[in-house]
Amino acid sequence: MSTRIYALPVEQTRWQVPDGSTTVFDWEYDEGRDRLLGLYEKGKQKQWDANERIDWSTEIDLNDPMGVPEETIAIYGTRVWERLGAKERGTVRHHLAAWQFSQFLHGEQGALICSSKIVHTVPDLDSKFYAATQVMDEARHVEVYSRYLREKLRLAYPINPGLKALLNDVIADSRWDMTYLGMQVLIEGLALAAFSLIRDHASEPLAKALNAYVMQDEARHVAFGRLALRDYYPELTETERNEREEFCAEACHLMQQRFLGEEVWRNLDVDADDCISHMRSSEHYRMFQTYLFSRIVPTLKDIGLFGTRMRDTFAGMGIIGFEQQDIDTLAKQDDDIAEAFDKERVAQVEQTIRLASGEA
């Protein structure tokens, strides 16, 4: 570590303030790791205003908020679904969308808290720089999902118990790398996959654009976590690495088993047990659950948490094949798709202006 302009070595003068977690001051102001600083520059350049970038005038159909085929509804084909009329099926669609976007919102608030925690706990200054841009990103994500629920869906659900338990573990842990691992890799990795399903398969334009823009930010966040942990995890002891693999394995099982929308079925007073049983045995839902881990598996491999415990867990969950995914390519696609949404939006605005002025 450089000491060119410091009276004492910076590693001796670093200031730590105990406060549940430990706040770390770093006096090393020389240029840091190029790739992390590159992410910081990109994070500054890619800030956006939700009031300007998103067309909030778009009207949505509450009976089909996502604009997806009914075959994609979690309980499609069950006795419960078959006995529902058109109005009741619309209600199910509405509540499922509200439940899903509510979990997005709660997860983003967790990310806001975690990214602010990273600023004061991570030991190096270049990581603090990038984490500061992420705090603003996460605040914006909370803003857009809250507004979408409030103004468009006009319905919201409380946090899912599985997500709540995972967030509690991540936020309560005082170790900075566990905040990265739980939030940047696991929770945001799961969210990226869920966002992409809406972005790529829904027909409702507001939800598609909103998720595309959030994904553009989230792909940078996952890259940030990868860079920091990939440098740090080779320094761990075998015991420390096994502890983190155990945490990841338990978290993945929790996310797979608990995200079944039970709150929706019980709130709507339909046969919740029948709905949940169907979802657990449904091939369509199994494929959906599997896809949710498509970003997590290759990221854990990339950062070096891919020992026997992790591989056995992923093999048992049927998701080991995702280790071959190229996460840099996926991140590039996320960025390109968001830019394509921007170009389409600008073209539509220009077309509207031409029509209003009487041009052909």
Secondary structure in CASP SS format (residue, H / E / C, confidence):
PFRMAT SS
TARGET T0000
AUTHOR 0000-0000-0000
METHOD secondary structure of the structure
MODEL  1
M C 1.00
S C 1.00
T C 1.00
R C 1.00
I C 1.00
Y C 1.00
A C 1.00
L C 1.00
P C 1.00
V H 1.00
E H 1.00
Q H 1.00
T H 1.00
R C 1.00
W E 1.00
Q E 1.00
V E 1.00
P E 1.00
D C 1.00
G C 1.00
S C 1.00
T E 1.00
T E 1.00
V E 1.00
F E 1.00
D C 1.00
W C 1.00
E C 1.00
Y C 1.00
D C 1.00
E C 1.00
G C 1.00
R C 1.00
D H 1.00
R H 1.00
L H 1.00
L H 1.00
G H 1.00
L H 1.00
Y H 1.00
E H 1.00
K H 1.00
G H 1.00
K H 1.00
Q H 1.00
K C 1.00
Q C 1.00
W C 1.00
D C 1.00
A H 1.00
N H 1.00
E H 1.00
R H 1.00
I C 1.00
D C 1.00
W C 1.00
S C 1.00
T C 1.00
E C 1.00
I C 1.00
D C 1.00
L C 1.00
N C 1.00
D C 1.00
P C 1.00
M C 1.00
G C 1.00
V C 1.00
P C 1.00
E H 1.00
E H 1.00
T H 1.00
I C 1.00
A C 1.00
I C 1.00
Y C 1.00
G C 1.00
T C 1.00
R H 1.00
V H 1.00
W H 1.00
E H 1.00
R C 1.00
L C 1.00
G C 1.00
A H 1.00
K H 1.00
E H 1.00
R H 1.00
G H 1.00
T H 1.00
V H 1.00
R H 1.00
H H 1.00
H H 1.00
L H 1.00
A H 1.00
A H 1.00
W H 1.00
Q H 1.00
F H 1.00
S H 1.00
Q H 1.00
F H 1.00
L H 1.00
H H 1.00
G H 1.00
E H 1.00
Q H 1.00
G H 1.00
A H 1.00
L H 1.00
I H 1.00
C H 1.00
S H 1.00
S H 1.00
K H 1.00
I H 1.00
V H 1.00
H H 1.00
T H 1.00
V C 1.00
P C 1.00
D C 1.00
L H 1.00
D H 1.00
S H 1.00
K H 1.00
F H 1.00
Y H 1.00
A H 1.00
A H 1.00
T H 1.00
Q H 1.00
V H 1.00
M H 1.00
D H 1.00
E H 1.00
A H 1.00
R H 1.00
H H 1.00
V H 1.00
E H 1.00
V H 1.00
Y H 1.00
S H 1.00
R H 1.00
Y H 1.00
L H 1.00
R H 1.00
E H 1.00
K H 1.00
L H 1.00
R C 1.00
L C 1.00
A C 1.00
Y C 1.00
P C 1.00
I C 1.00
N C 1.00
P H 1.00
G H 1.00
L H 1.00
K H 1.00
A H 1.00
L H 1.00
L H 1.00
N H 1.00
D H 1.00
V H 1.00
I H 1.00
A H 1.00
D C 1.00
S C 1.00
R C 1.00
W H 1.00
D H 1.00
M H 1.00
T H 1.00
Y H 1.00
L H 1.00
G H 1.00
M H 1.00
Q H 1.00
V H 1.00
L H 1.00
I H 1.00
E H 1.00
G H 1.00
L H 1.00
A H 1.00
L H 1.00
A H 1.00
A H 1.00
F H 1.00
S H 1.00
L H 1.00
I H 1.00
R H 1.00
D H 1.00
H H 1.00
A C 1.00
S C 1.00
E C 1.00
P H 1.00
L H 1.00
A H 1.00
K H 1.00
A H 1.00
L H 1.00
N H 1.00
A H 1.00
Y H 1.00
V H 1.00
M H 1.00
Q H 1.00
D H 1.00
E H 1.00
A H 1.00
R H 1.00
H H 1.00
V H 1.00
A H 1.00
F H 1.00
G H 1.00
R H 1.00
L H 1.00
A H 1.00
L H 1.00
R H 1.00
D H 1.00
Y H 1.00
Y H 1.00
P H 1.00
E H 1.00
L C 1.00
T C 1.00
E H 1.00
T H 1.00
E H 1.00
R H 1.00
N H 1.00
E H 1.00
R H 1.00
E H 1.00
E H 1.00
F H 1.00
C H 1.00
A H 1.00
E H 1.00
A H 1.00
C H 1.00
H H 1.00
L H 1.00
M H 1.00
Q H 1.00
Q H 1.00
R H 1.00
F C 1.00
L C 1.00
G C 1.00
E H 1.00
E H 1.00
V H 1.00
W H 1.00
R H 1.00
N H 1.00
L C 1.00
D C 1.00
V C 1.00
D C 1.00
A H 1.00
D H 1.00
D H 1.00
C H 1.00
I H 1.00
S H 1.00
H H 1.00
M H 1.00
R H 1.00
S H 1.00
S C 1.00
E H 1.00
H H 1.00
Y H 1.00
R H 1.00
M H 1.00
F H 1.00
Q H 1.00
T H 1.00
Y H 1.00
L C 1.00
F C 1.00
S C 1.00
R C 1.00
I H 1.00
V H 1.00
P H 1.00
T H 1.00
L H 1.00
K H 1.00
D H 1.00
I H 1.00
G C 1.00
L C 1.00
F C 1.00
G C 1.00
T H 1.00
R H 1.00
M H 1.00
R H 1.00
D H 1.00
T H 1.00
F H 1.00
A H 1.00
G H 1.00
M H 1.00
G C 1.00
I C 1.00
I H 1.00
G H 1.00
F H 1.00
E H 1.00
Q H 1.00
Q C 1.00
D C 1.00
I H 1.00
D H 1.00
T H 1.00
L H 1.00
A H 1.00
K H 1.00
Q H 1.00
D H 1.00
D H 1.00
D H 1.00
I H 1.00
A H 1.00
E H 1.00
A H 1.00
F H 1.00
D H 1.00
K H 1.00
E H 1.00
R H 1.00
V H 1.00
A H 1.00
Q H 1.00
V H 1.00
E H 1.00
Q H 1.00
T H 1.00
I H 1.00
R H 1.00
L H 1.00
A H 1.00
S C 1.00
G C 1.00
E C 1.00
A C 1.00
END
